[in-house]
Amino acid sequence: MLEVIGIGFPRTGTMSLKHALEQLSLGPCYHMIEVFRRPQDVPFWRKAIQADGEGVAWEEIFADFRSTTDCPAGYFWKQLLAEFPQSHYVLTVRDPDEWYESFLATVYDAMTHPERAPDDDHLSVQVMARELILDRMFDGRFLDRDFAISQYHSHIASVQAAIPAEHLLTFDVASGWGPLCEFLQLPVPGQPFPRSNTRDEFRERITSASGNNAATS
């Protein structure tokens, strides 16, 4: 069973949260990067998209994982809440203008350049991610900045209205270990809170993907 479910939008610190949960022994943690490592998962997610998350065997895809964060799972947070009502939910957030600029320069840029995909497996994940994130999450209107930011705010409001306070942490990863460990009732690790997937790291990974095999998001 999933113990922790991260449901913040991409580029809100989801990769840092993944690494933090794994350091807290709540991993492996499923993240979009795992889909690039497991392209065999793409048919599952395409089926979930087509079915709007209904009738999906969530236990199947998460059989080897104790937690998840980022898309594709985060998009289906309502269905996951119904399936795992006792799990801990972490809503990662950041300044909305900073979030938009980061998303535009990384995720959006990556998903709108299929010619950069190094192989068919990578391309299949990229196509699935674009359908889920750009077409569904943002109705194909991400370049409309005001609309995209309104979707960001709407997501936060919907999550906070739906999930009981005792099961939800609204979390800025810049706050470090304290709020997360208090919420999960775990001791604070001795090592610094992970800071990963900066814009430069994201771009470096995408660049290397053109000649190797990498991941986005």
C-alpha positions as CSV (number, residue, x, y, z in Angstrom):
1,M,0.0,0.0,0.0
2,L,1.2,3.5,-0.8
3,E,2.1,5.2,2.5
4,V,2.8,8.7,1.1
5,I,1.3,10.2,-2.0
6,G,2.7,13.5,-3.3
7,I,0.2,15.4,-5.4
8,G,1.9,18.7,-6.2
9,F,2.3,19.9,-9.8
10,P,5.5,19.1,-11.6
11,R,8.3,21.6,-10.9
12,T,7.1,22.2,-7.3
13,G,9.9,20.2,-5.8
14,T,8.6,16.7,-6.6
15,M,12.0,15.3,-7.3
16,S,13.4,16.6,-4.0
17,L,10.4,15.1,-2.2
18,K,11.1,11.7,-4.0
19,H,14.6,11.7,-2.7
20,A,13.5,12.9,0.8
21,L,11.0,10.1,1.1
22,E,13.5,7.5,0.1
23,Q,16.0,8.9,2.7
24,L,13.2,8.4,5.2
25,S,12.9,4.7,4.2
26,L,9.6,5.4,2.5
27,G,10.8,4.3,-0.9
28,P,11.0,3.3,-3.6
29,C,9.1,6.4,-4.6
30,Y,7.3,6.4,-8.0
31,H,7.9,9.6,-10.1
32,M,7.8,10.4,-13.8
33,I,11.4,9.6,-13.9
34,E,10.5,6.0,-13.1
35,V,8.3,5.8,-16.2
36,F,11.3,6.6,-18.3
37,R,13.2,3.8,-16.5
38,R,10.1,1.5,-16.9
39,P,8.6,2.2,-20.3
40,Q,6.6,-0.9,-19.9
41,D,4.4,1.2,-17.6
42,V,3.2,3.5,-20.4
43,P,0.3,1.3,-21.5
44,F,-1.0,1.3,-17.9
45,W,-0.9,5.1,-17.8
46,R,-2.5,5.5,-21.3
47,K,-5.3,3.3,-20.1
48,A,-5.7,5.4,-17.0
49,I,-5.8,8.6,-19.0
50,Q,-8.4,7.1,-21.4
51,A,-10.6,5.9,-18.5
52,D,-10.1,9.1,-16.5
53,G,-8.6,7.0,-13.7
54,E,-11.8,4.9,-13.2
55,G,-11.5,1.1,-12.8
56,V,-7.7,1.2,-12.6
57,A,-5.7,-1.4,-10.7
58,W,-3.6,1.0,-8.7
59,E,-2.2,-1.7,-6.5
60,E,-0.7,-3.2,-9.7
61,I,1.4,-0.3,-10.8
62,F,2.5,0.5,-7.3
63,A,3.2,-3.0,-6.2
64,D,7.0,-2.3,-5.7
65,F,6.6,1.2,-4.3
66,R,5.8,2.7,-0.8
67,S,5.3,6.2,-2.1
68,T,4.7,8.3,-5.2
69,T,5.0,11.9,-6.2
70,D,4.8,14.0,-9.4
71,C,2.8,13.0,-12.5
72,P,1.5,10.7,-13.8
73,A,0.2,9.5,-10.4
74,G,-0.4,13.0,-9.0
75,Y,-2.9,13.8,-11.8
76,F,-5.2,11.1,-10.5
77,W,-5.1,12.3,-6.9
78,K,-8.9,12.0,-6.4
79,Q,-8.9,8.3,-7.5
80,L,-5.9,7.7,-5.3
81,L,-7.6,9.3,-2.3
82,A,-10.6,7.0,-2.8
83,E,-8.2,4.0,-3.1
84,F,-5.8,5.0,-0.2
85,P,-7.8,7.2,2.2
86,Q,-5.5,6.6,5.1
87,S,-2.3,7.5,3.3
88,H,-0.3,10.7,4.0
89,Y,-0.8,13.2,1.2
90,V,1.9,15.9,0.5
91,L,0.9,18.9,-1.7
92,T,4.2,20.5,-2.8
93,V,3.9,24.2,-3.6
94,R,6.1,27.2,-4.5
95,D,5.6,30.8,-5.7
96,P,3.3,30.5,-8.7
97,D,5.2,32.8,-10.9
98,E,8.5,31.0,-10.2
99,W,6.7,27.7,-10.8
100,Y,5.4,28.9,-14.2
101,E,8.8,30.1,-15.4
102,S,10.4,26.9,-14.2
103,F,7.8,24.7,-15.9
104,L,8.0,26.6,-19.1
105,A,11.8,26.4,-19.3
106,T,11.9,22.6,-18.5
107,V,8.9,20.4,-18.7
108,Y,7.1,22.3,-21.4
109,D,10.2,22.7,-23.5
110,A,11.0,19.0,-23.2
111,M,7.5,17.8,-24.0
112,T,7.1,20.0,-27.1
113,H,10.3,18.7,-28.8
114,P,9.7,15.1,-29.6
115,E,12.6,15.1,-32.1
116,R,14.9,15.1,-29.1
117,A,13.8,11.7,-27.9
118,P,16.8,9.3,-28.1
119,D,14.7,6.2,-28.8
120,D,11.1,4.9,-29.2
121,D,10.7,4.1,-25.5
122,H,11.6,7.6,-24.5
123,L,9.3,9.0,-27.1
124,S,6.4,6.9,-25.9
125,V,6.8,8.3,-22.4
126,Q,7.1,11.8,-23.7
127,V,3.9,11.5,-25.8
128,M,2.0,10.0,-22.8
129,A,3.3,12.8,-20.5
130,R,2.3,15.5,-23.0
131,E,-1.2,14.1,-23.3
132,L,-1.6,13.9,-19.5
133,I,0.0,17.2,-18.5
134,L,-0.3,19.7,-21.4
135,D,-3.5,18.4,-23.0
136,R,-5.4,17.3,-19.9
137,M,-4.0,19.2,-16.9
138,F,-3.8,22.5,-18.8
139,D,-6.4,22.0,-21.6
140,G,-3.7,22.7,-24.2
141,R,-3.4,26.2,-22.9
142,F,-0.2,26.3,-20.9
143,L,1.2,29.2,-22.9
144,D,-1.7,31.3,-21.6
145,R,0.2,32.2,-18.4
146,D,-2.9,33.5,-16.5
147,F,-4.8,30.3,-17.3
148,A,-2.0,28.0,-16.3
149,I,-1.4,29.8,-13.0
150,S,-5.2,29.7,-12.4
151,Q,-5.1,26.0,-12.9
152,Y,-2.2,25.8,-10.4
153,H,-4.2,27.7,-7.8
154,S,-7.4,25.7,-8.5
155,H,-5.5,22.5,-7.9
156,I,-4.2,23.6,-4.5
157,A,-7.7,24.8,-3.5
158,S,-9.3,21.5,-4.6
159,V,-6.8,19.4,-2.8
160,Q,-7.1,21.4,0.4
161,A,-10.9,21.2,0.3
162,A,-11.0,17.5,-0.3
163,I,-8.4,16.0,2.0
164,P,-8.8,16.0,5.8
165,A,-6.2,18.2,7.4
166,E,-4.8,15.3,9.4
167,H,-3.9,13.5,6.2
168,L,-2.5,16.5,4.2
169,L,0.7,18.5,4.4
170,T,1.0,21.6,2.2
171,F,4.7,21.7,1.8
172,D,7.3,24.0,0.3
173,V,10.5,22.0,0.0
174,A,12.5,25.1,0.9
175,S,11.2,24.5,4.5
176,G,13.4,21.4,4.7
177,W,12.9,18.4,6.9
178,G,11.0,19.9,9.8
179,P,7.4,20.1,8.5
180,L,7.7,16.8,6.5
181,C,9.1,14.8,9.4
182,E,6.6,16.2,11.9
183,F,3.8,15.3,9.5
184,L,5.1,11.8,9.0
185,Q,6.1,11.5,12.7
186,L,9.6,10.5,11.8
187,P,12.9,11.8,13.2
188,V,14.8,14.4,11.2
189,P,17.8,12.8,9.3
190,G,21.3,13.9,10.0
191,Q,21.9,14.8,6.3
192,P,20.7,18.0,4.6
193,F,17.3,18.0,2.9
194,P,17.8,16.9,-0.8
195,R,17.7,19.7,-3.4
196,S,17.5,18.2,-6.8
197,N,16.3,18.7,-10.3
198,T,17.2,22.3,-10.7
199,R,16.7,23.8,-14.1
200,D,20.4,23.2,-15.0
201,E,20.2,19.6,-13.8
202,F,17.0,19.1,-15.8
203,R,18.5,20.6,-19.0
204,E,21.7,18.5,-18.5
205,R,19.6,15.3,-18.3
206,I,17.6,16.2,-21.4
207,T,20.8,17.1,-23.3
208,S,22.4,13.8,-22.3
209,A,19.2,12.0,-23.4
210,S,19.8,12.9,-27.0
211,G,22.7,10.5,-27.0
212,N,21.9,8.1,-24.1
213,N,18.8,7.3,-22.1
214,A,17.5,9.8,-19.6
215,A,14.3,11.1,-18.1
216,T,12.3,14.3,-17.7
217,S,10.0,15.9,-15.2
